[in-house]
């Protein structure tokens, strides 16, 4: 095909096909119909065995090349008789002569998908040898060769292309159109680009952050440091040791809406000095991260993700929208209307919270989480799905209308009947009993989803911004956090468990976030406020509105309390224990006030803002 050619690509006749796939979905049917159309099938390894076991004739690649597979299967198709057959342009006389001299027969159809690299990395996180062994070499080489030569070869890289391919071959007596070949070639290049980017991203993490990471530390083995933070804070409020609080540019007036008079000018001077010391430490941490320390930054951001589905509309009806990637690996929407843009946002929020609870110390507990507009409006852990639903729903019996409900265990008929009493857009669970499905499917518009896999908590997050994109590492779990008990009063065993529970929930609430909880159940959630005191007031007001007993509850705050008034608000509501990151220049004052009020306080050293 010459660069100035304006004639449409001609159809090509398919007489030979090479099939070598990792995902063998639909391969027996594809091979059978190709054989019935008179196409010779060439294949490798497990794909050849599958085709042969289906009672169909197949030629091994080794019979074509004259060489066996070698080096533990690393070399199968890297041979001139394969790549020459895919790259040749027979209308060029020199190519045609070379094909004759080397006895190379053209291959007009290539069907290839690649080793599941992402899945391999997830299976053995931190194992670089395992990751490298799952980098496909021969597959991408053949795909790129065929896609480059789409004038003469058709390349299919996904099972959802097989039906169109077979229908076209059948309807045209063995021919494939130039339009189809060009479309398939574009998708092939997109697939190899995405594959290479996934390898690069994973190797960056594996090389610069070696070792495996556990998701959570069990509460029974977590080291709760009961030393007072007074021992590690200087008289001017700055830290004396090497531990840094959460990364925050914290000045004396670090939260909007909470600006306070510092009081005496001497105190104001001390706060200014402390702010400079604190910011210097955070800036040094940031420089280390930018230099490739704990947070390796890519020199370029590449996103090449295949279209999964065009959506009816976006956040609003006048906005076009689509979803890209592979959501089918994580969720199976098997009943109800097609998922919308807003549905995907809510599902993502719910699955991320569920993932964070997957290793929660309270083993054997069932999680129920109710979401509305990506915010958790009720979360609970209990001994059964029924109990978990009752506790989560009781948090706020108004907001769940039209929301989505997530369970981390099977939904039974009793639980289904309770959820069915209100209108819900979506129910997500790993499985459902037959009786539950019979009931839930009566409402045709309700989406029912099976959770196939929890999302990878370590994947970076990307969002668009003015002039480009923002990229950051995921806010990945709690395994490296501290648990410093900094007050004279220590939380008891029940409080510790509920503090951990509330801390996880708070991570998934938009900032400023305050979560009130009792007995592994949210009783009040304050979200998205410009100051922390208002968030606390909203959370306590919601708890009172729905009849919850606040006395003796616990409170989680996604970021530090910049002033003691946040703690005072929580205690006035009835809280007896608080968990928060710490890191404010006024930590000493906040802790002293907590001691005066007779409550327990834990500092984690890690902030969990969500915007």
Rosetta blueprint (number, residue, H / E / L):
1 X L
2 X L
3 X L
4 X L
5 X L
6 X L
7 X L
8 X L
9 X L
10 X L
11 X L
12 X E
13 X E
14 X L
15 X L
16 X E
17 X E
18 X E
19 X E
20 X E
21 X L
22 X L
23 X L
24 X L
25 X L
26 X L
27 X H
28 X H
29 X H
30 X H
31 X H
32 X H
33 X H
34 X H
35 X H
36 X H
37 X L
38 X L
39 X L
40 X E
41 X E
42 X E
43 X E
44 X L
45 X H
46 X H
47 X H
48 X H
49 X H
50 X H
51 X H
52 X H
53 X H
54 X L
55 X L
56 X L
57 X L
58 X L
59 X E
60 X E
61 X H
62 X H
63 X H
64 X H
65 X H
66 X L
67 X L
68 X L
69 X L
70 X E
71 X L
72 X L
73 X L
74 X L
75 X E
76 X L
77 X L
78 X L
79 X L
80 X H
81 X H
82 X H
83 X H
84 X H
85 X H
86 X H
87 X H
88 X L
89 X L
90 X L
91 X L
92 X L
93 X H
94 X H
95 X H
96 X H
97 X H
98 X H
99 X H
100 X H
101 X H
102 X L
103 X L
104 X L
105 X L
106 X L
107 X L
108 X L
109 X E
110 X E
111 X E
112 X E
113 X L
114 X L
115 X L
116 X L
117 X H
118 X H
119 X H
120 X H
121 X H
122 X H
123 X H
124 X L
125 X L
126 X L
127 X L
128 X H
129 X H
130 X H
131 X H
132 X H
133 X H
134 X L
135 X L
136 X L
137 X L
138 X H
139 X H
140 X H
141 X H
142 X H
143 X H
144 X H
145 X H
146 X H
147 X H
148 X H
149 X L
150 X L
151 X L
152 X L
153 X L
154 X E
155 X E
156 X E
157 X L
158 X L
159 X H
160 X H
161 X H
162 X H
163 X H
164 X H
165 X H
166 X H
167 X H
168 X H
169 X H
170 X H
171 X H
172 X L
173 X L
174 X L
175 X E
176 X E
177 X L
178 X H
179 X H
180 X H
181 X H
182 X H
183 X H
184 X H
185 X H
186 X H
187 X H
188 X H
189 X H
190 X H
191 X H
192 X H
193 X H
194 X H
195 X H
196 X H
197 X H
198 X H
199 X H
200 X H
201 X H
202 X H
203 X H
204 X H
205 X H
206 X H
207 X H
208 X H
209 X L
210 X L
211 X L
212 X L
213 X L
214 X L
215 X L
216 X L
217 X L
218 X L
219 X L
220 X L
221 X L
222 X L
223 X L
224 X L
225 X E
226 X L
227 X L
228 X L
229 X H
230 X H
231 X H
232 X H
233 X E
234 X L
235 X L
236 X L
237 X L
238 X L
239 X E
240 X L
241 X L
242 X L
243 X L
244 X L
245 X L
246 X L
247 X L
248 X L
249 X L
250 X L
251 X L
252 X L
253 X L
254 X L
255 X L
256 X L
257 X L
258 X L
259 X L
260 X L
261 X L
262 X L
263 X L
264 X L
265 X H
266 X H
267 X H
268 X H
269 X H
270 X H
271 X H
272 X H
273 X H
274 X H
275 X H
276 X H
277 X H
278 X H
279 X H
280 X H
281 X H
282 X H
283 X H
284 X H
285 X H
286 X H
287 X H
288 X H
289 X H
290 X H
291 X L
292 X L
293 X L
294 X L
295 X L
296 X L
297 X L
298 X L
299 X L
300 X L
301 X L
302 X L
303 X L
304 X L
305 X L
306 X L
307 X E
308 X E
309 X E
310 X E
311 X E
312 X L
313 X L
314 X L
315 X L
316 X L
317 X L
318 X L
319 X L
320 X L
321 X E
322 X E
323 X E
324 X E
325 X L
326 X L
327 X H
328 X H
329 X H
330 X L
331 X E
332 X E
333 X E
334 X E
335 X E
336 X L
337 X L
338 X L
339 X L
340 X L
341 X H
342 X H
343 X H
344 X H
345 X H
346 X H
347 X H
348 X H
349 X H
350 X H
351 X H
352 X H
353 X H
354 X H
355 X H
356 X H
357 X L
358 X L
359 X L
360 X L
361 X L
362 X L
363 X L
364 X L
365 X L
366 X E
367 X E
368 X E
369 X E
370 X E
371 X E
372 X E
373 X L
374 X L
375 X E
376 X E
377 X E
378 X E
379 X E
380 X E
381 X E
382 X E
383 X L
384 X L
385 X H
386 X H
387 X H
388 X H
389 X H
390 X H
391 X H
392 X H
393 X H
394 X H
395 X H
396 X L
397 X L
398 X L
399 X L
400 X L
401 X L
402 X L
403 X E
404 X E
405 X E
406 X E
407 X E
408 X L
409 X L
410 X L
411 X E
412 X L
413 X H
414 X H
415 X H
416 X H
417 X H
418 X H
419 X H
420 X L
421 X L
422 X L
423 X L
424 X E
425 X E
426 X E
427 X E
428 X E
429 X E
430 X L
431 X L
432 X E
433 X L
434 X H
435 X H
436 X H
437 X H
438 X H
439 X H
440 X H
441 X L
442 X L
443 X L
444 X L
445 X L
446 X L
447 X E
448 X E
449 X E
450 X E
451 X E
452 X L
453 X L
454 X L
455 X L
456 X L
457 X L
458 X L
459 X L
460 X L
461 X E
462 X E
463 X E
464 X E
465 X E
466 X L
467 X L
468 X E
469 X E
470 X E
471 X E
472 X E
473 X L
474 X L
475 X L
476 X L
477 X L
478 X L
479 X L
480 X L
481 X L
482 X L
483 X L
484 X E
485 X E
486 X L
487 X L
488 X L
489 X E
490 X L
491 X L
492 X L
493 X H
494 X H
495 X H
496 X H
497 X H
498 X H
499 X H
500 X H
501 X H
502 X H
503 X H
504 X H
505 X H
506 X H
507 X H
508 X L
509 X L
510 X L
511 X L
512 X L
513 X L
514 X E
515 X E
516 X E
517 X E
518 X L
519 X L
520 X L
521 X E
522 X E
523 X E
524 X E
525 X E
526 X E
527 X L
528 X L
529 X L
530 X L
531 X L
532 X H
533 X H
534 X H
535 X H
536 X H
537 X H
538 X H
539 X H
540 X H
541 X H
542 X H
543 X H
544 X H
545 X H
546 X L
547 X L
548 X L
549 X L
550 X L
551 X L
552 X L
553 X E
554 X E
555 X E
556 X E
557 X E
558 X L
559 X L
560 X L
561 X L
562 X L
563 X L
564 X H
565 X H
566 X H
567 X H
568 X H
569 X H
570 X H
571 X H
572 X H
573 X H
574 X L
575 X E
576 X E
577 X E
578 X E
579 X E
580 X E
581 X L
582 X L
583 X L
584 X L
585 X L
586 X L
587 X H
588 X H
589 X H
590 X H
591 X H
592 X H
593 X H
594 X H
595 X H
596 X H
597 X H
598 X L
599 X L
600 X E
601 X E
602 X E
603 X E
604 X L
605 X L
606 X L
607 X L
608 X L
609 X L
610 X L
611 X L
